[in-house]
């Protein structure tokens, strides 16, 4: 990138978004410092607990999270060889369409070979390996166990000079960390809107979609002969208006994971008998059958996600110079669609391109590009799905109403149609925008193609309340070690 733009860049938050931002920043600034309140010390890399420990600041870290096809491509671009590295640590890899079973209304989208890669590391492993890559950069450092108190501006409040921070060490005093650029990657709890109003800027416009999502995740070990995935890497029955409960069953790095989901007040249980009963109410039997066979490492862990939220920094009349916002600090998505980490990766490439001009990025131009290239497509995909559910409220508009109706036609016909299956999965994987489905030939296939009847709603009455079946303890010493480490991590 040539000469450095400035001396120091300060990244608020050691999240995935913050670490990804550090890659292009390290090429543009002599020093990059990431500030985080958590303990970021890594255990020995060959220990399973070292890739399965969930950070305190990531309460949803125990939930099943994945990279979409676009995210895998961008991550490989930022960190060459990362996919192979994740696989070497046990992450699953397959074809995003051919090796993932996607169900809508109980109908499976046709599994077709594609050029899209699915990789399932789980968030702890992904954070671990990204942090290892970032830590190897000579001009990047982490300030852990450090609270972020606020930002520091010039007297005219038009430019940000740094951040106020305070070590969590006893007796530590607040300090000012100056930086030529400050980037907020503090996640969904970001205080940037408040900080901006305190500096005299108007309130940031927010768009919200309230769907009342609840989910519960159990991680478990299972014998190979009891694993119903076969050569596939995941099975994903999506909640729809006809069948509003869903699940994700995936092979992760050394373990398996099942997340049960519910919308609009439906909450998957966290006791194992209730977890099984809920799984039995799904449109496909595989999830419940796996639950019966599994050896759970811990009781299912709940998480509630009331709404998606997009902060429209791109619509502000002005923003202070030297200050950028990325990741969940700008936009949080319904996690059912697994878009967050992928969008953060795309935003890192937006940052890279703005830095390539050899000067500090213009905040408004950057935020507008973040929307155009990153959040807009994901927001539209998620909104089209969310607003098919009666009871979901928020900034809807005609676009989401029509899009949701058409997506239902596409997924129904994609059960039998190779081209529709591939086109839809390219959209779901954020490779292509939703408008790519509006080609005349694809619209004709969606509207007039062969369709089967949806699976009837099995209802909420549990089929059985039996306890989750135990499996015999494995004699393999490595497996016993993994089980022990996983429990300690929990």
C-alpha positions as CSV (number, residue, x, y, z in Angstrom):
1,X,0.0,0.0,0.0
2,X,3.1,2.2,0.0
3,X,3.7,5.0,2.5
4,X,1.8,4.9,5.8
5,X,-1.3,7.1,6.1
6,X,-0.7,7.7,9.8
7,X,1.1,6.6,12.9
8,X,-1.6,4.8,14.9
9,X,-5.0,3.2,14.3
10,X,-7.1,2.3,17.4
11,X,-9.7,-0.4,17.1
12,X,-12.3,-0.5,19.8
13,X,-13.2,-4.1,20.2
14,X,-11.3,-7.3,19.6
15,X,-14.2,-9.0,17.9
16,X,-14.1,-10.7,14.6
17,X,-15.0,-7.5,12.9
18,X,-12.2,-5.7,14.8
19,X,-9.6,-8.3,14.0
20,X,-10.6,-8.4,10.3
21,X,-10.3,-4.6,10.2
22,X,-6.8,-4.9,11.6
23,X,-5.6,-6.6,8.4
24,X,-5.9,-3.6,6.0
25,X,-5.1,-1.2,8.9
26,X,-1.8,-2.9,9.5
27,X,-0.8,-2.0,6.0
28,X,-1.8,1.6,6.3
29,X,-0.6,2.6,9.8
30,X,2.7,2.1,11.6
31,X,0.9,0.8,14.6
32,X,-2.5,-0.8,15.2
33,X,-3.9,-1.4,18.7
34,X,-7.0,-3.4,19.5
35,X,-8.7,-2.6,22.8
36,X,-10.9,-5.3,24.5
37,X,-12.3,-5.9,27.9
38,X,-11.9,-9.7,27.6
39,X,-9.1,-12.0,28.3
40,X,-7.7,-12.8,24.9
41,X,-4.9,-15.1,26.0
42,X,-4.8,-18.2,23.9
43,X,-4.3,-21.7,25.4
44,X,-1.9,-24.1,23.7
45,X,-3.2,-24.4,20.1
46,X,-3.3,-28.2,20.1
47,X,-5.6,-28.3,23.1
48,X,-9.3,-28.7,22.2
49,X,-10.4,-26.2,24.9
50,X,-8.2,-23.7,23.2
51,X,-10.6,-23.6,20.3
52,X,-13.8,-24.1,22.1
53,X,-13.6,-21.5,24.9
54,X,-16.3,-18.8,24.6
55,X,-15.4,-15.2,25.4
56,X,-17.3,-13.5,28.2
57,X,-18.2,-10.6,25.8
58,X,-19.8,-13.0,23.3
59,X,-22.8,-14.4,25.2
60,X,-24.0,-16.0,21.9
61,X,-20.7,-17.7,21.3
62,X,-22.1,-21.0,22.5
63,X,-24.7,-20.9,19.7
64,X,-24.0,-22.5,16.4
65,X,-22.5,-19.9,14.0
66,X,-21.1,-20.4,10.5
67,X,-19.5,-18.7,7.6
68,X,-21.6,-18.3,4.4
69,X,-20.0,-19.0,1.0
70,X,-19.1,-15.3,0.5
71,X,-17.5,-15.2,3.9
72,X,-15.3,-18.2,3.2
73,X,-14.1,-16.6,0.0
74,X,-13.3,-13.2,1.6
75,X,-11.6,-14.8,4.6
76,X,-9.4,-16.8,2.2
77,X,-8.6,-13.5,0.4
78,X,-7.6,-11.8,3.7
79,X,-5.8,-14.8,5.1
80,X,-4.5,-17.1,2.4
81,X,-4.7,-20.8,3.4
82,X,-7.2,-20.1,6.2
83,X,-9.8,-22.7,5.0
84,X,-7.2,-25.5,5.0
85,X,-6.0,-24.3,8.4
86,X,-9.5,-24.4,9.9
87,X,-10.0,-27.9,8.4
88,X,-6.6,-29.0,9.9
89,X,-8.1,-28.1,13.3
90,X,-11.1,-30.2,12.7
91,X,-13.6,-27.9,11.0
92,X,-15.9,-29.5,8.4
93,X,-15.7,-28.5,4.8
94,X,-18.1,-29.3,1.9
95,X,-20.0,-27.9,-1.0
96,X,-22.4,-25.1,0.3
97,X,-25.2,-26.5,-1.9
98,X,-24.3,-30.1,-2.5
99,X,-23.3,-31.0,1.1
100,X,-25.8,-28.9,3.1
101,X,-29.4,-30.1,3.4
102,X,-31.7,-27.0,3.2
103,X,-35.4,-27.6,4.1
104,X,-38.3,-25.2,3.6
105,X,-41.8,-26.4,4.7
106,X,-40.3,-29.8,5.1
107,X,-39.2,-29.8,1.4
108,X,-35.5,-30.2,0.7
109,X,-33.9,-27.9,-1.8
110,X,-32.2,-30.0,-4.5
111,X,-28.6,-30.6,-3.5
112,X,-26.5,-29.6,-6.6
113,X,-22.8,-29.4,-7.0
114,X,-21.6,-25.8,-7.0
115,X,-18.5,-23.6,-6.8
116,X,-19.4,-22.5,-3.2
117,X,-17.5,-23.8,-0.2
118,X,-19.1,-24.4,3.2
119,X,-16.8,-24.4,6.2
120,X,-18.0,-25.0,9.8
121,X,-15.4,-24.0,12.3
122,X,-17.7,-22.6,15.0
123,X,-17.0,-19.1,16.3
124,X,-14.5,-20.0,19.1
125,X,-12.2,-21.8,16.6
126,X,-12.6,-19.1,14.0
127,X,-11.7,-16.4,16.5
128,X,-8.8,-18.5,17.7
129,X,-7.2,-18.8,14.2
130,X,-7.9,-15.2,13.1
131,X,-6.4,-14.0,16.4
132,X,-3.3,-16.2,15.7
133,X,-2.9,-14.6,12.3
134,X,-3.4,-11.1,13.6
135,X,-1.0,-11.6,16.5
136,X,1.7,-12.6,14.0
137,X,1.5,-9.1,12.4
138,X,4.5,-7.2,13.8
139,X,2.7,-3.8,14.1
140,X,-0.5,-5.1,15.6
141,X,-1.0,-5.5,19.4
142,X,-3.9,-6.2,21.8
143,X,-4.8,-4.3,25.0
144,X,-6.9,-6.9,26.8
145,X,-8.6,-6.4,30.2
146,X,-9.2,-2.8,29.2
147,X,-12.5,-1.0,29.4
148,X,-13.5,1.5,26.7
149,X,-14.9,4.7,28.3
150,X,-15.5,6.9,25.3
151,X,-14.0,8.8,22.4
152,X,-12.0,12.1,22.4
153,X,-12.7,14.9,19.9
154,X,-11.3,18.2,18.9
155,X,-12.8,21.3,20.5
156,X,-15.0,21.9,17.4
157,X,-16.1,18.2,17.7
158,X,-15.5,17.6,14.0
159,X,-12.5,15.2,14.4
160,X,-11.8,12.3,16.7
161,X,-8.4,12.2,18.3
162,X,-8.5,8.9,20.2
163,X,-10.3,7.0,22.9
164,X,-10.5,7.1,26.7
165,X,-9.7,3.7,28.1
166,X,-9.0,2.2,31.6
167,X,-7.2,-1.0,32.5
168,X,-9.1,-3.4,34.7
169,X,-6.0,-3.7,36.9
170,X,-6.7,-2.5,40.5
171,X,-5.8,1.2,40.9
172,X,-5.5,1.9,37.2
173,X,-6.4,5.4,36.1
174,X,-8.3,6.4,32.9
175,X,-6.0,7.3,30.1
176,X,-6.3,8.8,26.6
177,X,-5.0,6.6,23.7
178,X,-4.4,8.9,20.8
179,X,-4.9,7.6,17.2
180,X,-4.9,8.9,13.7
181,X,-8.0,6.7,13.1
182,X,-10.4,5.2,15.5
183,X,-12.7,2.3,14.5
184,X,-15.7,1.1,16.5
185,X,-16.0,-2.7,16.4
186,X,-17.5,-3.1,19.8
187,X,-20.5,-5.0,18.5
188,X,-24.2,-4.8,19.3
189,X,-23.6,-2.9,22.5
190,X,-21.8,-0.1,20.7
191,X,-22.2,3.3,22.4
192,X,-21.3,5.3,19.2
193,X,-24.9,6.7,18.8
194,X,-24.7,8.1,22.4
195,X,-21.2,9.4,21.9
196,X,-22.2,11.2,18.7
197,X,-25.2,12.9,20.3
198,X,-23.0,14.0,23.2
199,X,-20.8,15.6,20.6
200,X,-23.8,17.5,19.1
201,X,-24.6,15.2,16.2
202,X,-28.2,14.3,15.5
203,X,-29.6,10.9,16.6
204,X,-28.7,8.1,14.2
205,X,-31.7,6.7,12.3
206,X,-32.4,3.1,13.1
207,X,-34.3,0.5,11.2
208,X,-35.7,-2.5,13.1
209,X,-37.3,-5.8,12.4
210,X,-38.8,-7.5,15.4
211,X,-39.2,-11.2,15.1
212,X,-38.7,-12.4,18.7
213,X,-36.2,-15.2,17.9
214,X,-35.3,-17.6,20.6
215,X,-32.9,-20.5,20.2
216,X,-31.2,-23.2,22.2
217,X,-28.0,-25.0,21.3
218,X,-26.6,-28.3,22.5
219,X,-23.1,-29.4,21.7
220,X,-22.5,-33.2,21.8
221,X,-20.4,-36.2,20.8
222,X,-21.8,-38.9,18.6
223,X,-20.5,-42.2,17.2
224,X,-19.9,-42.2,13.4
225,X,-22.5,-44.8,12.8
226,X,-25.1,-42.7,14.6
227,X,-24.3,-39.5,12.7
228,X,-27.1,-39.1,10.1
229,X,-25.3,-36.5,8.1
230,X,-23.3,-39.0,6.1
231,X,-21.1,-37.1,3.6
232,X,-23.0,-33.8,4.3
233,X,-21.8,-31.2,6.7
234,X,-25.1,-29.8,7.9
235,X,-28.9,-30.2,7.9
236,X,-31.0,-27.0,8.1
237,X,-34.8,-27.1,8.4
238,X,-35.7,-23.4,8.1
239,X,-38.6,-22.0,10.1
240,X,-41.4,-20.8,7.7
241,X,-44.9,-19.4,8.2
242,X,-46.3,-22.9,7.9
243,X,-43.6,-24.4,10.1
244,X,-42.3,-21.6,12.3
245,X,-39.8,-23.8,14.2
246,X,-36.4,-24.6,12.8
247,X,-33.0,-26.1,13.5
248,X,-29.4,-26.4,12.4
249,X,-27.6,-29.6,12.8
250,X,-23.9,-29.4,11.9
251,X,-20.6,-31.2,12.2
252,X,-18.1,-28.8,13.9
253,X,-14.5,-29.0,14.9
254,X,-14.3,-32.2,16.9
255,X,-18.0,-32.2,18.0
256,X,-21.5,-31.8,16.7
257,X,-24.0,-29.1,17.4
258,X,-27.8,-28.7,17.2
259,X,-29.5,-25.4,17.4
260,X,-33.3,-25.3,17.8
261,X,-35.0,-22.1,16.8
262,X,-38.4,-20.5,17.4
263,X,-40.0,-17.2,16.4
264,X,-42.6,-14.8,17.9
265,X,-42.6,-16.2,21.4
266,X,-41.8,-19.9,20.7
267,X,-38.9,-20.8,22.9
268,X,-37.0,-24.1,22.5
269,X,-36.5,-25.8,25.9
270,X,-33.1,-26.1,27.6
271,X,-33.8,-29.4,29.5
272,X,-32.9,-32.4,27.5
273,X,-36.3,-34.1,27.5
274,X,-37.9,-30.8,26.4
275,X,-35.2,-30.3,23.8
276,X,-36.0,-33.8,22.4
277,X,-39.7,-33.1,22.4
278,X,-39.2,-29.8,20.5
279,X,-37.0,-31.6,18.0
280,X,-39.8,-34.1,17.4
281,X,-42.1,-31.3,16.4
282,X,-40.0,-30.4,13.4
283,X,-40.9,-31.2,9.9
284,X,-38.1,-33.7,9.4
285,X,-37.3,-36.6,11.7
286,X,-33.5,-36.6,11.5
287,X,-32.9,-33.9,14.2
288,X,-34.9,-35.7,16.8
289,X,-33.3,-39.0,16.0
290,X,-29.8,-37.5,16.4
291,X,-30.9,-36.0,19.8
292,X,-31.9,-39.5,21.0
293,X,-28.5,-40.9,20.0
294,X,-26.3,-38.1,21.2
295,X,-24.1,-37.8,24.2
296,X,-24.5,-34.1,25.2
297,X,-21.5,-32.3,26.5
298,X,-23.6,-29.8,28.4
299,X,-27.3,-28.9,28.8
300,X,-28.6,-26.9,25.9
301,X,-27.8,-23.1,26.2
302,X,-30.5,-20.6,25.4
303,X,-30.2,-17.2,23.7
304,X,-32.8,-14.6,22.8
305,X,-32.6,-12.2,19.9
306,X,-35.6,-9.9,19.9
307,X,-34.9,-7.9,16.8
308,X,-32.5,-7.0,13.9
309,X,-31.3,-3.5,13.9
310,X,-29.6,-1.3,11.2
311,X,-28.0,2.0,12.2
312,X,-28.1,4.3,9.3
313,X,-24.8,6.1,9.7
314,X,-24.7,6.3,5.9
315,X,-27.7,8.8,6.1
316,X,-26.1,11.2,8.5
317,X,-25.5,14.7,7.2
318,X,-21.9,14.5,8.6
319,X,-19.7,12.4,10.8
320,X,-16.6,13.3,12.7
321,X,-13.4,12.8,10.8
322,X,-11.1,9.8,11.6
323,X,-14.0,7.7,13.0
324,X,-15.4,4.6,11.4
325,X,-18.0,2.0,12.4
326,X,-18.0,-1.7,11.4
327,X,-19.7,-5.0,12.2
328,X,-22.5,-5.4,14.7
329,X,-21.9,-1.8,15.9
330,X,-23.5,-0.7,12.6
331,X,-25.9,-3.6,11.8
332,X,-27.1,-6.8,13.6
333,X,-28.9,-9.5,11.6
334,X,-31.3,-12.2,12.5
335,X,-28.7,-14.9,13.3
336,X,-30.8,-17.6,11.6
337,X,-29.3,-16.4,8.4
338,X,-25.7,-16.7,9.6
339,X,-24.7,-13.4,8.0
340,X,-22.9,-11.5,10.7
341,X,-19.3,-12.8,10.3
342,X,-19.6,-12.9,6.5
343,X,-20.7,-9.2,6.4
344,X,-17.8,-8.3,8.8
345,X,-15.4,-9.9,6.3
346,X,-16.8,-8.0,3.4
347,X,-16.6,-4.8,5.3
348,X,-12.9,-5.4,5.9
349,X,-12.4,-5.4,2.1
350,X,-14.4,-2.1,1.9
351,X,-12.0,-0.7,4.5
352,X,-9.0,-2.0,2.5
353,X,-10.3,-0.3,-0.7
354,X,-10.8,3.0,1.0
355,X,-7.4,2.9,2.6
356,X,-5.8,2.1,-0.8
357,X,-6.3,5.7,-1.8
358,X,-3.5,6.7,0.5
359,X,-5.4,8.9,2.9
360,X,-7.7,8.6,5.9
361,X,-11.1,7.3,4.7
362,X,-13.9,9.8,4.4
363,X,-16.4,8.6,7.1
364,X,-19.6,9.2,5.2
365,X,-18.3,7.6,2.0
366,X,-17.0,4.6,3.9
367,X,-20.3,4.1,5.8
368,X,-22.2,4.4,2.5
369,X,-20.0,1.8,0.9
370,X,-20.4,-0.5,3.9
371,X,-24.1,-0.4,3.2
372,X,-23.8,-0.7,-0.5
373,X,-21.4,-3.6,-0.6
374,X,-21.9,-5.2,2.8
375,X,-25.1,-4.8,4.9
376,X,-27.7,-4.0,2.2
377,X,-27.8,-7.3,0.5
378,X,-27.8,-9.2,3.8
379,X,-30.5,-7.0,5.2
380,X,-32.7,-7.5,2.2
381,X,-32.2,-11.3,2.2
382,X,-33.0,-11.5,5.9
383,X,-36.0,-9.1,5.7
384,X,-37.5,-11.1,2.8
385,X,-37.5,-14.2,5.0
386,X,-38.5,-12.5,8.3
387,X,-41.5,-10.7,6.9
388,X,-43.1,-13.9,5.5
389,X,-44.0,-14.6,9.2
390,X,-47.3,-12.9,10.3
391,X,-46.5,-11.0,13.5
392,X,-43.0,-9.8,12.5
393,X,-43.0,-6.0,12.7
394,X,-40.7,-3.2,11.6
395,X,-39.6,-1.3,8.5
396,X,-41.2,-3.6,6.0
397,X,-42.2,-1.9,2.8
398,X,-43.3,-3.3,-0.5
399,X,-39.9,-4.7,-1.3
400,X,-39.9,-7.2,1.6
401,X,-43.6,-8.1,1.0
402,X,-43.0,-9.0,-2.6
403,X,-39.6,-10.5,-2.0
404,X,-40.9,-12.8,0.8
405,X,-43.8,-14.0,-1.4
406,X,-41.4,-14.7,-4.3
407,X,-38.8,-16.5,-2.1
408,X,-41.5,-18.9,-1.0
409,X,-42.2,-19.7,-4.7
410,X,-38.5,-20.2,-5.4
411,X,-37.8,-22.5,-2.4
412,X,-40.8,-24.6,-3.3
413,X,-39.8,-25.1,-6.9
414,X,-36.1,-25.5,-6.0
415,X,-36.9,-29.0,-4.6
416,X,-36.8,-30.3,-8.2
417,X,-35.0,-27.6,-10.1
418,X,-31.1,-27.5,-10.4
419,X,-31.0,-23.9,-11.6
420,X,-33.3,-22.5,-9.0
421,X,-31.5,-24.4,-6.3
422,X,-28.1,-23.0,-7.3
423,X,-29.5,-19.5,-7.9
424,X,-31.2,-19.4,-4.5
425,X,-28.2,-20.7,-2.6
426,X,-25.9,-18.1,-4.3
427,X,-28.3,-15.5,-2.8
428,X,-28.5,-17.1,0.6
429,X,-24.7,-17.4,0.6
430,X,-24.4,-13.6,-0.2
431,X,-22.6,-14.4,-3.5
432,X,-25.4,-12.8,-5.5
433,X,-28.0,-10.1,-4.6
434,X,-31.7,-11.1,-4.2
435,X,-32.4,-9.3,-7.5
436,X,-30.5,-12.0,-9.3
437,X,-33.5,-14.3,-8.7
438,X,-35.6,-11.9,-10.8
439,X,-34.3,-13.0,-14.2
440,X,-37.2,-13.9,-16.5
441,X,-36.1,-17.5,-16.9
442,X,-35.8,-18.0,-13.1
443,X,-39.1,-16.3,-12.4
444,X,-40.9,-18.6,-14.8
445,X,-39.3,-21.7,-13.2
446,X,-40.3,-20.4,-9.7
447,X,-43.9,-19.5,-10.6
448,X,-44.7,-22.4,-12.9
449,X,-42.3,-25.2,-12.0
450,X,-43.1,-28.5,-10.4
451,X,-43.9,-28.3,-6.6
452,X,-44.8,-30.8,-4.0
453,X,-47.2,-30.1,-1.1
454,X,-45.6,-28.7,2.1
455,X,-45.3,-31.0,5.0
456,X,-48.2,-30.4,7.4
457,X,-47.4,-28.6,10.7
458,X,-46.8,-31.5,13.2
459,X,-47.9,-29.1,16.0
460,X,-46.5,-28.7,19.5
461,X,-47.8,-31.9,21.1
462,X,-44.6,-33.9,22.0
463,X,-44.4,-37.3,20.5
464,X,-42.6,-38.6,23.5
465,X,-40.9,-37.3,26.6
466,X,-38.2,-40.0,26.9
467,X,-34.8,-39.0,28.2
468,X,-32.1,-38.5,25.7
469,X,-30.5,-41.8,25.0
470,X,-27.1,-42.4,26.4
471,X,-24.3,-43.9,24.4
472,X,-21.5,-46.0,25.7
473,X,-18.5,-44.2,26.9
474,X,-15.8,-44.1,24.2
475,X,-12.6,-45.9,25.1
476,X,-10.5,-43.6,22.9
477,X,-8.3,-41.5,25.2
478,X,-8.5,-38.5,22.8
479,X,-12.2,-38.6,22.9
480,X,-12.3,-38.6,26.7
481,X,-9.9,-35.7,26.7
482,X,-12.1,-33.7,24.3
483,X,-15.2,-34.4,26.4
484,X,-13.4,-33.2,29.6
485,X,-12.0,-30.1,28.0
486,X,-15.4,-29.2,26.5
487,X,-17.1,-29.5,29.9
488,X,-14.4,-27.3,31.5
489,X,-14.8,-24.7,28.7
490,X,-18.5,-24.6,29.5
